[in-house]
């Protein structure tokens, strides 16, 4: 598997007249977990620097839970995407659509891993827990948007292929331009669902960073919500 080829889009090619998507050269599960573990480990690094009790366990937990965050979010939201796309008239079948979504997850994790040095730099240069929480929200949000942009771009390539435009990658046809556009509009709805579920999934899997002066725990009790926590940290940071 060549990650560079995936990022450049060269892993997508026509396999036959039906226009399938070639995923034979795409990432294995090991690469997916490894990329997520790189960023997750940098998240847990803050606990180690802050001297949290059980910091090494927090680093390990973050490295494990970060890739699971993306995969579990896809698991929860993919059935909705498949049903929506079928109702929109898409001919994209279950497995090709699932594989395409797994590729977008891999893109997100690759971007996250590329941002890990930035996260590590700020981890070593600040002691503000609220700042680190918000920084991770921004960095992971960037990774998520880029991965979903990859997915949307591929869906648009499907439209071009259906319309007869000269497109190098020839993925699965959607059957008609109108059906394809309906599928892309459906994707926009699913994108919002993915973002909401992903945010709350992160809240359920917390802690990722590790709170200073607190004992290590794999999971925290359910309380409030992701968005409430973000507003509280933002207010705390701006209020000094």
Wavefront OBJ file of the C-alpha trace (Angstrom):
o trace
v 0.000 0.000 0.000
v 1.422 3.387 -1.014
v -0.011 6.192 1.060
v 1.402 8.770 -1.349
v -0.586 7.232 -4.178
v -3.740 7.352 -2.095
v -3.287 11.016 -1.244
v -2.661 11.864 -4.902
v -5.759 9.937 -5.970
v -3.871 7.494 -8.168
v -5.353 4.535 -6.275
v -8.660 5.196 -8.042
v -8.839 3.648 -11.489
v -11.282 1.939 -13.774
v -11.232 -1.820 -13.505
v -13.842 -2.741 -16.098
v -16.681 -1.407 -18.199
v -18.888 -1.259 -15.125
v -16.580 1.335 -13.659
v -15.542 -0.061 -10.327
v -13.225 1.633 -7.845
v -9.902 -0.075 -7.290
v -9.169 -0.414 -3.590
v -6.571 -3.170 -3.862
v -3.717 -0.746 -3.142
v -5.389 1.090 -0.268
v -4.434 1.065 3.378
v -4.707 -1.969 5.571
v -6.279 -1.781 8.984
v -2.802 -1.706 10.495
v -1.953 1.508 8.678
v -5.267 3.040 9.693
v -4.615 2.260 13.348
v -0.971 3.377 13.113
v -1.840 6.784 11.660
v -4.482 7.330 14.308
v -2.114 6.200 17.041
v 0.463 8.819 16.012
v -1.910 11.690 16.626
v -3.529 9.997 19.613
v -0.157 9.521 21.235
v 0.567 13.223 20.861
v -2.774 13.968 22.518
v -1.823 11.815 25.493
v 1.596 13.466 25.644
v 0.037 16.443 27.450
v -0.783 14.228 30.446
v 2.832 13.082 30.574
v 4.196 16.631 30.438
v 1.655 17.840 33.011
v 2.659 15.065 35.415
v -0.707 13.363 35.552
v -0.853 10.183 37.595
v -0.955 7.263 35.183
v 0.230 9.445 32.297
v 1.738 6.544 30.358
v -1.615 4.774 30.449
v -3.276 7.941 29.192
v -0.845 8.105 26.292
v -1.609 4.482 25.434
v -5.350 4.982 25.791
v -5.318 8.026 23.517
v -3.321 6.157 20.869
v -5.933 3.387 20.913
v -9.068 5.499 21.131
v -8.286 8.097 18.457
v -8.550 5.713 15.455
v -11.527 4.032 17.117
v -13.234 7.418 17.267
v -13.244 7.702 13.477
v -14.094 4.067 12.818
v -16.968 3.990 15.322
v -18.352 7.233 13.910
v -18.375 5.660 10.450
v -20.021 2.522 11.865
v -22.853 4.569 13.365
v -23.437 6.866 10.375
v -22.797 4.625 7.365
v -26.208 2.881 7.342
v -27.877 6.281 7.028
v -25.609 7.265 4.136
v -26.313 4.021 2.284
v -30.084 4.283 2.679
v -30.072 7.961 1.731
v -28.001 7.292 -1.392
v -30.300 4.452 -2.480
v -33.383 6.646 -2.005
v -31.653 9.370 -4.001
v -31.368 6.961 -6.932
v -27.705 6.104 -6.607
v -26.513 2.807 -8.078
v -23.437 2.796 -5.861
v -23.496 -0.563 -4.128
v -22.977 -1.311 -0.449
v -19.372 -2.526 -0.460
v -17.968 0.086 -2.878
v -19.641 2.840 -0.865
v -18.302 1.385 2.379
v -14.796 1.127 0.938
v -14.980 4.702 -0.280
v -15.925 5.837 3.218
v -13.083 3.822 4.726
v -10.725 5.603 2.356
v -12.017 8.964 3.578
v -11.380 7.826 7.167
v -7.832 6.912 6.193
v -7.384 10.355 4.641
v -8.575 11.959 7.888
v -6.103 9.927 9.915
v -3.264 10.702 7.509
v -3.975 14.420 7.851
v -4.202 14.016 11.629
v -0.809 12.308 11.701
v 0.670 15.146 9.614
v -0.642 17.626 12.200
v 0.814 15.645 15.121
v 4.117 17.612 15.211
v 2.133 20.840 15.543
v 0.153 19.344 18.403
v 3.346 18.126 20.068
v 4.917 21.569 19.740
v 2.037 23.264 21.538
v 1.936 20.463 24.102
v 5.533 21.246 25.015
v 5.012 25.002 25.037
v 1.818 25.516 27.064
v 0.305 24.388 30.348
v -3.270 25.453 29.507
v -5.573 22.452 29.506
v -8.436 24.428 27.940
v -6.180 25.626 25.128
v -5.113 22.059 24.364
v -8.711 20.879 24.282
v -9.694 23.599 21.820
v -6.554 23.083 19.736
v -7.406 19.418 19.316
v -10.953 20.304 18.311
v -9.582 22.592 15.588
v -6.926 20.169 14.308
v -9.247 17.170 14.212
v -11.919 19.338 12.623
v -9.467 20.226 9.858
v -8.621 16.557 9.335
v -12.299 15.644 9.217
v -13.138 18.345 6.686
v -10.295 17.304 4.384
v -11.320 13.657 4.526
v -14.943 14.491 3.775
v -13.837 16.812 0.996
v -12.021 13.848 -0.539
v -15.250 11.848 -0.341
v -17.295 14.654 -1.880
v -14.746 15.156 -4.663
v -14.945 11.463 -5.526
v -18.731 11.642 -5.678
v -18.447 14.589 -8.049
v -16.093 12.523 -10.200
v -18.889 9.986 -10.408
v -21.155 12.686 -11.809
v -18.569 13.687 -14.404
v -18.145 10.070 -15.456
v -21.905 9.693 -15.871
v -22.114 12.906 -17.867
v -19.422 11.644 -20.233
v -16.707 14.023 -19.105
v -13.123 12.811 -19.613
v -12.236 11.696 -16.088
v -9.216 9.523 -15.360
v -10.642 7.708 -12.339
v -13.855 6.015 -13.433
v -15.651 4.956 -10.260
v -19.035 3.315 -9.941
v -21.634 5.065 -12.113
v -24.671 6.524 -10.431
v -26.984 5.851 -13.338
v -27.867 9.431 -14.311
v -26.695 12.974 -13.709
v -29.866 13.871 -11.795
v -29.524 10.825 -9.571
v -25.892 11.662 -8.994
v -26.657 15.226 -7.983
v -29.334 13.978 -5.608
v -26.765 11.629 -4.086
v -24.320 14.511 -3.569
v -27.050 16.590 -1.918
v -27.799 13.610 0.285
v -24.129 13.461 1.164
v -24.308 17.023 2.488
v -27.005 15.943 4.935
v -24.918 12.950 5.948
v -21.873 15.188 6.411
v -23.754 17.101 9.121
v -24.770 13.825 10.759
v -21.191 12.567 10.624
v -19.900 15.738 12.279
v -22.515 15.620 15.052
v -22.006 11.930 15.758
v -18.219 12.301 15.624
v -18.278 15.151 18.128
v -20.466 13.263 20.570
v -18.492 10.049 20.035
v -15.364 11.927 21.077
v -17.217 13.042 24.186
v -18.210 9.471 25.049
v -14.663 8.146 24.526
v -12.992 10.905 26.558
v -10.493 11.547 28.052
v -8.012 11.846 25.203
v -5.754 14.522 26.657
v -5.786 13.776 30.368
v -6.721 16.368 32.956
v -3.825 17.566 35.144
v -4.016 16.682 38.845
v -6.500 13.907 38.122
v -6.187 10.135 38.243
v -6.059 8.279 34.960
v -9.325 6.725 33.820
v -10.180 4.997 30.574
v -13.588 6.669 30.360
v -15.381 9.426 32.223
v -19.010 9.313 33.352
v -21.620 10.606 30.926
v -22.410 14.255 31.582
v -23.287 17.376 29.595
v -22.198 17.222 25.924
v -19.297 17.894 23.620
v -20.594 21.293 22.560
v -21.235 22.459 26.107
v -17.713 21.444 27.060
v -16.227 23.366 24.110
v -18.097 26.528 25.109
v -16.975 26.137 28.717
v -13.324 25.716 27.730
v -13.573 28.678 25.356
v -15.063 30.866 28.084
v -12.400 29.693 30.537
v -9.615 30.432 28.070
v -10.915 33.895 27.129
v -11.679 34.701 30.740
v -8.125 33.932 31.756
l 1 2 3 4 5 6 7 8 9 10 11 12 13 14 15 16 17 18 19 20 21 22 23 24 25 26 27 28 29 30 31 32 33 34 35 36 37 38 39 40 41 42 43 44 45 46 47 48 49 50 51 52 53 54 55 56 57 58 59 60 61 62 63 64 65 66 67 68 69 70 71 72 73 74 75 76 77 78 79 80 81 82 83 84 85 86 87 88 89 90 91 92 93 94 95 96 97 98 99 100 101 102 103 104 105 106 107 108 109 110 111 112 113 114 115 116 117 118 119 120 121 122 123 124 125 126 127 128 129 130 131 132 133 134 135 136 137 138 139 140 141 142 143 144 145 146 147 148 149 150 151 152 153 154 155 156 157 158 159 160 161 162 163 164 165 166 167 168 169 170 171 172 173 174 175 176 177 178 179 180 181 182 183 184 185 186 187 188 189 190 191 192 193 194 195 196 197 198 199 200 201 202 203 204 205 206 207 208 209 210 211 212 213 214 215 216 217 218 219 220 221 222 223 224 225 226 227 228 229 230 231 232 233 234 235 236 237 238 239 240
